[in-house]
Amino acid sequence: MGSLPAHMERMRTHPGIAGEVLRLEYTAMSLNPNAKLYGKKTLLEMFDPTEARDRACLEAFDRELDMPWALYRVRRLFLLSGDGGHRPVMRSTERIDIGRPQQLAHRLVTVSQRHGIEVERDHLYGRARAWLRPRRAAWPMAEELLTTAPARVADKQDKSFDTEWRAHLAGATAQLPLA
């Protein structure tokens, strides 16, 4: 048995732990859609709700999501070095509000609609995400989004992020008045 099948079997044997791992991946993907644990496929996609053992894991995931959620502002800078190479991505994650998933999603949708910004919704599990500044294909670039997720992510920001952000955007940042 390969490592992924063995891992899935362990999760099915311990659905409570599976629920925690599913919440961790879901939270990470709320802030960064590229944060899948298994490359092209999410862990959530590997569980079949028609199978009893998988359903137990998915029910544990639902229980994990039954907690306070937060509305986050996430920004990333993809910058070039002096010689044109890619610098490490700079990040900033800021908690704007805490509440229930539906309440925060409604707030994000309402404000986004007033500003003509589309909101991605995951109605099954609760996430809402609005891209204020979508990622482009070429560096240098800035990315900015507002998203809801379980309130388990601490505010964090790379040193000199704000200085670099202002320099890259030269005051042209788009923001929704949520703070």
N, C-alpha and C positions, 0 to 999 in steps of 0.2 A: 504494500500500500504506500503510495507516494505521500509527501508531506501535506499537501492540501487535503486529500481524502482523510488522512489521519487527524488533521486539525479539525475538520468538519465533524468527524465522529466524536472527538473530545468535546466539541461545543454541544453536540446533541446530547451527550451524556451529562453535561453540566449547563442546562439552559439558563440558569441565573447568570453565569459568567458570560455566556453567549449574548445575553441581553446587554450587559455592560459593554462588551466589545462592539456590538452593533451601535450602541449610543455613542461610543467614542468615534467610530468611523463617521456616523451621521453628523456629529457635531463638527468634526474636521472638514467634512465635505460641505457643510453649510458655509463655512468661512472660505473654503477653497475647493471648488468642484473637482480639482485634479488630485485630491487627497485620498483616492481609493486605496484600500489595503491590498488589492490583488490586481493592480494594473488596469486592465480595461473593464473589469467587472467589480461591482461592489460586493461586499460580504452579504448585504441584504438581498441582493439578486440571487445568491446561492441557496437561499432557503425557499422551500416549496410549501406554501401555506396549506396545501391539500394533504401533506404528510404530517401525522400526529407529532412526531419528534421535532420536526421543523416548526410546527405551529407553537409548540411549547417555548421554543427559542424566540419566536416572534412575539408571543404574549409577554415574555420577560422583557423584550425590547420596549413594548408598549408601556410596561410598568416603569421602566427606566426613564421614559420621556415624560412621565407624570411628575413633573417638578417645575419650579420656576424657570422661565426662559428669559433670554435677554435679547435686546436689539443691539446689534454690533455695527460699528463703522470699521470696515477693513480697507486698508490702503497698502499698496505694494509699489515699489519702484524697481524697475529693471533698467539699470544704468550701465554705461560703458566705461571702461578704464581709459586712461590717457592713450594707451596703444590700441584702442578699439576692441579690446576683449570684454567679455561679459564680467561685470562685477557680481558679487553675491547679491541676491535679491534683498532689498530692505523692506521691512514690514512694520505696520502699525495696526494694532487691534484695540478698539476702544468700546467699552460698554456704554450705551446711551441710556438704556432703560431696562427695567425688569418687570415682568408680568406673566400672564398666561399666554400660551402660543397664539391663540385666536385673537386676543386683544392686541398683541404686538403686530401680528400680521395685518389686522384691520387698519391699524394706525399707519403702517408702512404703505399699504395699498392706497389709503385715502390721500396721504400727502403726495405719493408718487403720481397718482392720477392728476392731481392739481398741477403738476409740473410736466406732464406728458411723458413720464418715465414708466416703462413696462415693468411689471412685477412677475417673477417666476413663482409659482405656488406649488407646494407639495401638500395637497389637501389630505392625503392619507395620514401623514405623520406631523404636519404642521408648519414646515418651514416656508418662509417668504423671503425672496431675495430681489433686490433692485440694483442694477448696475448703473451707477452714476458715470463711471468712466470704464468701459469694457477694455479688456486686454486686447492689444493689437498684435499683429504678427511679427513686427520688427522692433528690436531694441534701438534706442532707449524708449521706454514707455512708462506710463503710470496707469495703475488700475485702482478703482475705488468702487466699493459696493456697500450696501446696507443689507443686513441679513438677520434673521432670527434663528436662534439655536438654544439648546439647553444652557442655562446660566452656569457653566462650568469653566469658561475661558476667562482667564485673568487679563486685564489690560496689560499690554506690553508694546514697546516701541523701541526700535533700534536707535542707538545713539546718533545724533545729528539728523534724524529722519525729517523733522519739520523743516530744517534748513535746506536739505536736499529736495524735499517736496516743493517748497516755495521756489527754489531755483529752477527746478525742472518745469514747473507749471507757470511760472512768472505771473502768478495772481489770477490765472484763468480757471481755477477749480470750480466745478459745479457741486453745489451742496443743497441738500434738502434741509429745511429748517426743523430738524428733529431734536437737536440738543437743547 
